[in-house]
Amino acid sequence: MAQIAGRVVVYGGKGALGSKCVSFFKNKNWWVGSIDLAENTDADLNIVLGREENTADQESSVLSSISSVLGNDKLDAVICVAGGWAGGNAKKDLIKNSDMMWKQSVWSSLISASLAANHLKDGGLLTLTGAKAALEATPGMIGYGMAKAAIHSLTKSLAGKDSGMPVDSVAVAILPITLDTPMNRKWMPKADFTTWTSLDYISELFYNWTIGKNRPQSGSLLQLVTKNSETNLIPA
């Protein structure tokens, strides 16, 4: 068996972007762990979380599973691409959708941070997923905007002194607008796809950052702005 190039865990490894990240790193001969509500058969390790578990139980499950597999080895990167979208204003579905957004986006980000603090190597990488929309008010999708804004805050805090992160590690967040996923194409068939960010682009971006290429400064919030199918990274 060929020696592995490195170790990465993808939180949300069964989703559209997560699956793309898992296969991208696997093709580069990396060991890849996936954390999700369902199994990704391409991954070397699957941690399947229970929908009814609270945050503490999910964290405990993730940390114990990773510990038992890694032993004394460390991760090169933790990539969190878990999340989802829901609308809703103060009058419609506020609590239901906000609760769902919090669980999908904030819980996964917090557990990824805990995983990184405990199992990332010095100089390792943690990426979280915010949203460009959450840099401003989101009255038609309050829960979504609130959850993503919390991730922006978390990213900055993890980059600060005494955050508990490993020495010289980097915590950054991508702030996409719309990702070019099969589900988005299904629900928005008449949209301008040339303004959507490709999953291949993001997977390669994460890979390059993991190996130290063009890696941004810790705490960076990077907007993914795509025009004419070309994506630019614009610091928020």
C-alpha positions in Angstrom: 0.0 0.0 0.0 1.3 3.4 -0.9 2.2 5.7 1.9 -0.5 8.3 2.6 0.2 11.9 1.8 -1.6 13.3 4.8 -4.7 13.2 6.9 -7.9 15.3 6.6 -11.4 15.1 8.1 -14.3 16.5 6.2 -17.3 17.5 8.3 -20.4 17.2 6.1 -18.5 14.6 4.0 -21.7 13.2 2.4 -23.1 16.5 1.1 -22.4 17.8 -2.4 -19.4 19.9 -1.5 -18.2 17.5 1.2 -18.3 14.5 -1.2 -16.3 16.5 -3.7 -13.7 17.3 -1.1 -13.5 13.6 0.0 -12.9 12.4 -3.5 -10.4 15.2 -4.3 -8.2 14.4 -1.3 -8.6 10.6 -1.9 -7.3 11.1 -5.5 -4.2 12.8 -4.0 -3.6 9.7 -1.9 -4.7 11.3 1.4 -6.4 9.5 4.3 -9.8 11.0 4.6 -12.4 10.9 7.5 -16.0 11.9 6.9 -18.4 13.1 9.6 -22.1 13.3 8.6 -25.6 11.9 9.2 -24.9 9.3 6.5 -21.9 7.3 5.3 -19.6 8.3 2.5 -18.2 5.0 1.1 -15.2 6.7 -0.4 -13.9 7.8 3.0 -11.4 5.8 5.0 -13.3 6.5 8.2 -17.0 7.4 8.7 -18.4 8.9 11.8 -22.2 8.8 11.4 -23.9 11.1 13.9 -27.4 10.6 15.3 -30.0 13.3 14.5 -31.3 13.1 18.0 -27.9 13.6 19.8 -27.2 16.9 21.4 -24.0 18.9 20.7 -22.1 17.4 23.6 -22.9 13.8 22.6 -22.0 14.5 19.0 -18.6 16.0 20.1 -17.9 13.1 22.3 -18.7 10.6 19.5 -16.4 12.5 17.1 -13.5 12.9 19.4 -13.5 9.3 20.7 -13.8 7.9 17.2 -10.9 10.1 15.9 -8.7 9.3 18.9 -9.2 5.6 18.5 -8.2 5.7 14.8 -5.4 8.2 14.9 -3.6 7.2 18.0 -0.6 9.6 18.3 -1.0 10.8 14.7 -2.3 14.3 13.9 -4.6 15.7 11.3 -3.3 18.1 8.6 -6.7 19.7 8.2 -10.3 19.8 9.4 -12.7 21.0 6.7 -16.2 21.9 7.8 -18.6 22.2 4.9 -21.7 21.0 6.8 -24.8 23.3 6.7 -27.9 24.1 4.8 -30.3 26.9 3.9 -33.7 27.9 5.2 -35.8 31.1 4.8 -38.1 32.6 7.3 -38.6 36.0 8.9 -39.7 37.0 12.4 -43.3 36.0 11.7 -42.8 32.8 9.6 -40.9 29.8 10.8 -38.5 31.8 12.9 -37.9 29.4 15.7 -38.1 26.1 13.7 -35.8 27.3 10.9 -33.4 29.1 13.3 -33.1 25.9 15.4 -32.4 23.9 12.3 -29.8 26.3 11.0 -28.0 26.4 14.3 -27.8 22.6 14.5 -26.6 22.3 10.9 -24.1 25.1 10.7 -23.1 26.2 14.2 -22.9 22.8 15.9 -20.9 21.4 13.1 -18.5 24.4 13.2 -18.1 24.2 17.0 -17.4 20.4 16.9 -14.9 21.0 14.0 -13.2 23.6 16.2 -13.0 21.2 19.1 -11.7 18.5 16.8 -9.0 20.9 15.4 -8.0 22.0 18.9 -7.5 18.4 20.0 -6.2 16.6 16.9 -4.8 19.1 14.4 -1.0 19.2 14.0 0.9 22.4 14.7 0.6 24.6 11.6 -2.6 22.7 10.5 -5.7 24.1 8.9 -9.3 24.5 9.9 -11.8 25.8 7.4 -15.3 26.8 8.3 -18.2 27.8 6.0 -19.9 31.2 6.5 -21.9 33.2 4.0 -21.4 36.4 2.1 -25.1 37.3 2.8 -24.5 37.2 6.6 -22.1 40.2 6.4 -25.3 42.2 6.2 -28.9 41.9 7.5 -30.9 38.8 6.3 -34.5 39.7 7.1 -36.0 37.0 4.8 -33.8 34.3 6.3 -33.1 35.3 9.8 -32.0 32.0 11.2 -29.6 31.3 8.3 -28.0 34.8 8.6 -27.7 34.5 12.4 -26.0 31.1 12.2 -23.6 32.1 9.5 -22.7 35.4 11.4 -21.9 33.2 14.4 -19.4 31.2 12.3 -17.7 34.4 11.2 -17.3 35.4 14.9 -16.1 31.9 15.8 -13.4 32.0 13.0 -12.0 35.3 14.3 -12.0 34.0 17.8 -10.1 30.8 16.9 -7.5 33.0 15.2 -6.9 35.0 18.4 -4.4 34.5 21.2 -5.3 31.9 23.8 -8.0 30.3 21.6 -6.7 26.8 22.4 -5.8 26.1 18.7 -2.5 24.4 17.9 0.6 26.5 17.4 0.8 28.2 14.0 -2.5 26.7 13.0 -4.8 28.7 10.7 -8.6 29.1 11.0 -10.4 30.6 8.0 -13.9 30.8 6.7 -15.1 30.8 3.1 -18.2 33.0 2.5 -19.9 31.7 -0.6 -22.9 33.2 -2.4 -24.3 30.3 -4.3 -22.6 26.9 -4.9 -23.1 25.0 -8.1 -24.7 21.9 -6.7 -27.2 19.5 -8.3 -29.9 20.6 -5.8 -29.4 24.3 -6.4 -29.7 23.6 -10.2 -32.9 21.7 -9.5 -34.5 24.4 -7.4 -33.2 27.4 -9.4 -33.1 26.1 -13.0 -33.4 29.6 -14.5 -30.6 31.1 -12.5 -27.3 32.4 -14.1 -25.0 29.5 -13.4 -21.9 31.5 -14.4 -22.3 33.4 -11.1 -22.2 30.1 -9.1 -19.0 28.8 -7.5 -17.9 25.4 -8.7 -17.3 22.6 -6.1 -14.1 21.7 -7.9 -12.7 25.2 -7.4 -13.4 25.0 -3.6 -12.0 21.5 -3.3 -8.8 22.5 -4.9 -8.6 25.7 -2.8 -8.9 23.6 0.4 -6.2 21.3 -0.9 -3.8 24.1 -1.7 -4.4 25.7 1.7 -3.8 22.4 3.4 -0.4 21.9 1.8 0.5 25.6 2.5 0.0 27.0 -0.9 -1.5 30.6 -1.0 -2.8 30.0 2.5 -4.7 33.0 3.9 -4.0 34.6 7.3 -5.7 33.0 10.2 -9.1 34.6 11.0 -9.7 35.6 7.4 -13.3 35.7 6.1 -13.0 35.1 2.3 -15.9 35.9 0.0 -16.2 33.6 -3.0 -17.4 36.0 -5.8 -18.0 34.3 -9.1 -18.6 36.1 -12.4 -18.4 34.5 -15.9 -17.5 31.2 -14.2 -14.4 32.8 -12.7 -14.1 32.9 -8.9 -12.2 35.6 -6.9 -11.4 35.5 -3.2 -12.3 38.8 -1.7 -11.5 39.4 2.0 -14.5 40.6 4.0 
